[in-house]
Amino acid sequence: MNNPVTEKLHVDELIMMALKEDISNEDISTNAVMPEYKKGTVDLICKQDGVICGLNVFARTFALLDAATEVELYKKDGDEVKKSEHIAKVTGDIRVLLSGERTALNYLQRMSGIATYTRRVVKLLEGCKTKLLDTRKTTPNMRIFEKYAVKVGGGVNHRYNLSDGILLKDNHIGAAGGVAAAIKMAKEYAPFVRKIEVEVENLDMCREAVEAGADIIMLDNMSADDMAKAVKLIGGRALTECSGNVTAENIENIKRTGVDYVSSGALTHSAPILDLSLKNLHPVD
């Protein structure tokens, strides 16, 4: 891929917000040492093994500062990368390279970290039918980037936002007066094409949700033994999802329960960044 910076992205407004956060008036450090235009180049280098994600967002960040910036990519999103590997080269106004560096890397490191962690958990689920889901536990104004990174890592996106699907959690159930009442009210309110998911915390609630006609039943913070019993109780009458402190470290216990989906907030709220760096900046003729 050559010079992807020319492609406008529907997240341009969000990237601009991030740039304005970092450059409220001027980049005083850069303007002090580089008062005038000078063409330069800098290398994007990987500092640890992982899965790269967000390369077009990285490139677009520089383009929004100067459309003449050129970015040469040696990898594509979803590729595995190794420590010390060169991922890209950025060429343009040295002032732009310096001013856009941190914002561009913040996106790329965050998205690559999520993709890397997601890939790790997906591999742990190999050999069973259970699919890995993300959640709405995302960084404000970063959801579209973080959920994209989950997909690149091999995970599946849950609902995007509150307008995207019905999920009746414990407080919805409490407000409605019970599981069956909450499901009945949702069925009466929502179009028939909408599936209704309900969160349950024990086998009695699970039984009530099945009998009330829930389409998806989320088994929340239940033991692996109880989840297995719940899957058997449901008997294919609804899809099943488990949630509650799901991480790479405890995913093995979930595999044997037979649930259809496992959702993990850790994919987006706890994934460490992938360490990347812009190095070797120098002028070019």
PLY file of the C-alpha trace (Angstrom):
ply
format ascii 1.0
element vertex 285
property float x
property float y
property float z
element edge 284
property int vertex1
property int vertex2
end_header
0.00 0.00 0.00
1.41 3.36 -0.98
0.38 6.75 0.38
-2.96 5.80 2.01
-3.15 9.30 3.50
-5.13 10.53 0.48
-8.14 8.40 1.48
-10.64 10.30 3.60
-11.95 8.36 6.60
-15.34 8.69 8.27
-13.45 9.09 11.54
-11.65 12.24 10.39
-13.60 14.36 12.87
-12.51 12.17 15.78
-8.88 12.28 14.66
-9.08 16.07 14.37
-10.43 16.24 17.92
-7.44 14.25 19.13
-5.03 16.50 17.22
-6.65 19.62 18.67
-6.37 18.12 22.14
-2.61 17.80 21.62
-2.08 21.08 19.70
-4.36 23.67 21.29
-2.46 26.61 19.79
0.93 25.58 18.45
3.60 22.94 18.87
6.00 25.20 20.67
8.81 22.62 20.86
8.77 21.93 17.11
8.41 25.57 16.10
11.42 26.43 18.27
13.77 24.07 16.41
12.10 23.95 12.98
10.67 27.40 12.17
10.39 26.76 8.42
9.47 23.95 6.03
12.02 21.21 5.53
11.30 17.82 4.04
12.17 14.82 6.16
11.47 11.15 6.75
10.99 8.92 9.76
10.66 5.15 10.28
7.85 3.35 12.15
9.48 0.54 14.11
7.89 -2.25 16.15
9.39 -2.71 19.60
7.63 -5.96 20.49
5.84 -8.88 18.82
2.12 -8.47 18.17
-0.67 -7.81 15.69
-0.63 -4.47 13.89
-3.89 -2.53 13.61
-4.82 1.06 12.74
-2.34 1.79 9.97
-4.75 3.90 7.91
-5.70 5.88 11.02
-1.99 6.39 11.72
-1.44 7.63 8.16
-4.55 9.79 8.11
-3.43 11.63 11.25
-0.47 13.08 9.37
-2.61 13.81 6.30
-4.99 15.94 8.33
-2.02 18.11 9.28
-0.66 18.18 5.72
-2.21 16.35 2.76
1.19 16.26 1.05
2.53 13.78 3.63
3.49 10.42 2.15
3.22 7.15 4.08
4.66 3.92 2.75
3.25 0.87 4.56
5.08 -2.45 4.64
2.30 -4.25 6.52
-1.52 -4.32 6.58
-3.95 -4.45 9.48
-4.10 -7.92 10.99
-0.53 -8.86 10.10
1.69 -10.25 12.82
4.75 -8.11 13.46
8.04 -8.78 15.19
10.29 -6.77 17.47
12.63 -4.41 15.53
10.61 -4.82 12.33
10.11 -1.73 10.13
6.37 -1.20 9.62
6.24 2.02 7.61
8.06 5.15 6.47
6.55 8.63 6.74
7.85 11.44 4.54
6.87 15.10 4.56
7.24 18.41 6.34
9.41 17.72 9.39
7.12 19.98 11.44
4.19 17.70 10.60
6.16 14.55 11.41
7.03 15.95 14.83
3.62 17.43 15.66
1.59 14.41 14.54
3.86 11.76 16.04
2.22 11.26 19.42
-1.40 11.31 18.26
-0.67 8.93 15.38
1.19 6.54 17.66
-1.50 6.72 20.36
-4.07 5.40 17.90
-1.78 2.77 16.44
-0.43 1.48 19.74
-3.88 1.30 21.35
-5.54 -0.42 18.39
-2.64 -2.82 17.88
-2.66 -3.72 21.58
-6.36 -4.60 21.44
-5.90 -6.63 18.25
-2.95 -8.46 19.80
-4.80 -9.34 23.00
-7.93 -10.35 21.10
-5.90 -12.66 18.82
-4.43 -14.29 21.92
-7.86 -15.03 23.44
-9.33 -16.18 20.11
-6.53 -18.72 19.80
-7.36 -20.00 23.29
-10.92 -20.70 22.07
-9.80 -22.73 19.07
-11.37 -26.17 18.94
-14.72 -25.16 20.45
-17.82 -23.45 19.05
-17.69 -20.46 21.41
-17.12 -17.08 19.72
-15.45 -14.11 21.42
-17.40 -10.84 21.77
-16.41 -7.34 22.85
-18.53 -5.03 25.04
-19.40 -1.34 25.41
-16.61 -0.96 27.97
-14.64 1.26 25.61
-12.75 4.53 25.93
-15.02 7.55 25.27
-14.69 8.70 21.64
-12.56 5.63 20.88
-15.29 2.99 20.46
-15.18 2.80 16.67
-11.39 2.34 16.73
-11.42 -0.19 19.57
-14.24 -2.32 18.18
-12.53 -2.34 14.77
-9.36 -3.57 16.49
-11.32 -6.44 18.08
-12.50 -7.53 14.62
-8.97 -7.32 13.23
-7.83 -9.53 16.10
-10.42 -12.15 15.18
-13.17 -11.29 17.66
-16.84 -10.49 17.00
-18.51 -7.16 17.74
-21.41 -7.12 20.20
-23.92 -4.23 19.86
-22.24 -0.95 18.97
-24.30 1.28 21.24
-27.58 1.54 23.15
-29.55 2.10 19.93
-28.15 -1.04 18.35
-29.79 -3.80 20.36
-31.88 -4.73 23.40
-29.94 -6.01 26.39
-31.87 -6.17 29.65
-29.36 -6.09 32.49
-29.89 -6.39 36.24
-30.99 -2.78 36.70
-33.43 -2.97 33.78
-34.88 -6.10 35.36
-35.10 -4.37 38.72
-36.84 -1.37 37.17
-39.35 -3.60 35.35
-40.09 -5.78 38.37
-38.57 -9.06 37.23
-37.18 -11.03 34.31
-40.48 -12.04 32.74
-41.94 -8.55 33.11
-38.87 -6.94 31.52
-38.98 -9.33 28.54
-42.73 -8.80 28.09
-42.30 -5.02 28.08
-39.40 -5.22 25.62
-41.42 -7.42 23.25
-44.30 -4.94 23.35
-42.04 -1.94 22.76
-39.50 -3.17 20.22
-40.09 -4.04 16.55
-40.49 -7.77 15.99
-37.19 -7.88 14.08
-35.26 -6.97 17.23
-33.78 -9.79 19.27
-34.06 -9.51 23.03
-31.12 -10.42 25.24
-31.50 -10.70 28.99
-28.86 -11.00 31.72
-29.35 -13.67 34.37
-27.33 -14.46 37.48
-28.64 -17.88 38.50
-30.53 -20.91 37.20
-33.92 -19.68 38.43
-33.56 -16.45 36.46
-32.35 -18.48 33.50
-35.45 -20.67 33.60
-37.68 -17.59 33.80
-35.92 -15.99 30.83
-36.35 -19.10 28.68
-40.03 -19.43 29.52
-40.59 -15.71 28.78
-39.12 -16.12 25.29
-35.74 -14.39 25.45
-33.74 -14.73 22.23
-30.33 -14.55 23.92
-29.52 -15.31 27.54
-26.42 -13.83 29.11
-25.03 -15.89 31.99
-23.45 -13.25 34.18
-20.77 -14.07 36.76
-21.91 -17.67 37.09
-19.58 -20.54 37.90
-18.50 -22.80 35.05
-20.58 -25.63 36.51
-23.71 -23.47 36.69
-23.12 -22.18 33.17
-22.98 -25.74 31.88
-26.24 -26.49 33.72
-27.81 -23.35 32.25
-26.83 -24.31 28.70
-28.43 -27.70 29.24
-31.56 -26.11 30.73
-31.88 -23.72 27.78
-31.51 -26.64 25.40
-31.08 -24.56 22.26
-34.24 -22.48 22.81
-32.08 -19.36 23.00
-28.52 -18.39 22.18
-26.20 -18.27 25.18
-23.55 -15.77 26.18
-21.41 -15.68 29.28
-19.85 -12.59 30.79
-18.23 -11.34 33.96
-14.48 -10.86 34.45
-13.62 -12.96 31.41
-9.90 -12.82 30.65
-7.28 -14.85 28.83
-6.35 -16.39 32.18
-9.76 -17.95 32.90
-11.11 -18.59 29.40
-10.20 -22.30 29.57
-12.90 -22.92 32.19
-15.53 -21.45 29.89
-14.72 -23.60 26.87
-16.25 -26.70 28.42
-19.60 -25.05 29.26
-20.92 -25.11 25.69
-21.96 -21.43 25.53
-22.35 -19.87 22.09
-20.60 -16.61 22.94
-18.29 -15.21 25.57
-18.07 -11.43 26.04
-15.03 -9.80 27.53
-14.69 -6.16 28.50
-11.00 -6.80 29.06
-10.44 -6.80 25.28
-10.94 -3.05 25.21
-10.48 -1.83 28.77
-7.42 -3.83 29.82
-5.41 -4.70 26.72
-1.86 -3.29 27.00
-0.61 -1.20 24.10
1.71 -2.63 21.48
4.98 -0.73 21.79
5.78 1.12 18.55
8.05 4.05 17.87
8.95 6.62 15.23
12.73 6.67 14.89
15.56 7.88 12.66
13.97 11.20 11.67
16.25 13.06 9.27
16.06 15.66 6.50
15.90 14.56 2.85
16.42 16.51 -0.35
0 1
1 2
2 3
3 4
4 5
5 6
6 7
7 8
8 9
9 10
10 11
11 12
12 13
13 14
14 15
15 16
16 17
17 18
18 19
19 20
20 21
21 22
22 23
23 24
24 25
25 26
26 27
27 28
28 29
29 30
30 31
31 32
32 33
33 34
34 35
35 36
36 37
37 38
38 39
39 40
40 41
41 42
42 43
43 44
44 45
45 46
46 47
47 48
48 49
49 50
50 51
51 52
52 53
53 54
54 55
55 56
56 57
57 58
58 59
59 60
60 61
61 62
62 63
63 64
64 65
65 66
66 67
67 68
68 69
69 70
70 71
71 72
72 73
73 74
74 75
75 76
76 77
77 78
78 79
79 80
80 81
81 82
82 83
83 84
84 85
85 86
86 87
87 88
88 89
89 90
90 91
91 92
92 93
93 94
94 95
95 96
96 97
97 98
98 99
99 100
100 101
101 102
102 103
103 104
104 105
105 106
106 107
107 108
108 109
109 110
110 111
111 112
112 113
113 114
114 115
115 116
116 117
117 118
118 119
119 120
120 121
121 122
122 123
123 124
124 125
125 126
126 127
127 128
128 129
129 130
130 131
131 132
132 133
133 134
134 135
135 136
136 137
137 138
138 139
139 140
140 141
141 142
142 143
143 144
144 145
145 146
146 147
147 148
148 149
149 150
150 151
151 152
152 153
153 154
154 155
155 156
156 157
157 158
158 159
159 160
160 161
161 162
162 163
163 164
164 165
165 166
166 167
167 168
168 169
169 170
170 171
171 172
172 173
173 174
174 175
175 176
176 177
177 178
178 179
179 180
180 181
181 182
182 183
183 184
184 185
185 186
186 187
187 188
188 189
189 190
190 191
191 192
192 193
193 194
194 195
195 196
196 197
197 198
198 199
199 200
200 201
201 202
202 203
203 204
204 205
205 206
206 207
207 208
208 209
209 210
210 211
211 212
212 213
213 214
214 215
215 216
216 217
217 218
218 219
219 220
220 221
221 222
222 223
223 224
224 225
225 226
226 227
227 228
228 229
229 230
230 231
231 232
232 233
233 234
234 235
235 236
236 237
237 238
238 239
239 240
240 241
241 242
242 243
243 244
244 245
245 246
246 247
247 248
248 249
249 250
250 251
251 252
252 253
253 254
254 255
255 256
256 257
257 258
258 259
259 260
260 261
261 262
262 263
263 264
264 265
265 266
266 267
267 268
268 269
269 270
270 271
271 272
272 273
273 274
274 275
275 276
276 277
277 278
278 279
279 280
280 281
281 282
282 283
283 284
